[in-house]
Amino acid sequence: MRTLALILAVFVVVPATAQNSAPIVESAWIMAPPPGASEAAAYVSVRNASGDRLLGVSCDCAARADLHDMRIVDGVMQMRPLRYGLAASEAGALSLRVGGAHIMLVGLANRLRAGDRVMLRLTFEDAGVVVAEAVVRGPGRHR
Ligand SMILES: [Cu+2]
């Protein structure tokens, strides 16, 4: 009976808190692109208890920002757009990492150098726009 009460408590409490918890960006960074490059990859780590879906990203630093996934097709790494956004994992997190899902900044307005900071606007399905400051990291600092 005690177990049942606990289970019921969990079912009642979790959805109520989940609705009020907007996604929290824990880290955001951009891999410094080589000189002359028109694109750069950005990565964010988001605590996302409500499982809110990331629908899109924008940045004044680029003409466009796309959500991309990486897949190995016939031994070749390929990027493909995530048309329907990116859902949080069951752990309630969105982890964009080197070699996986990333934000592709297309048509860079200026050269991005290590140490630069730019604002990313992340649009979530429920929470709307969440702004995060992303730092540009140079080679060898990609963790
Ligand atoms: Cu990409």
Residues whose N, C-alpha, C, O or C-beta is under 5 A from the ligand:
A	BS01	CU	H68 M79 M104
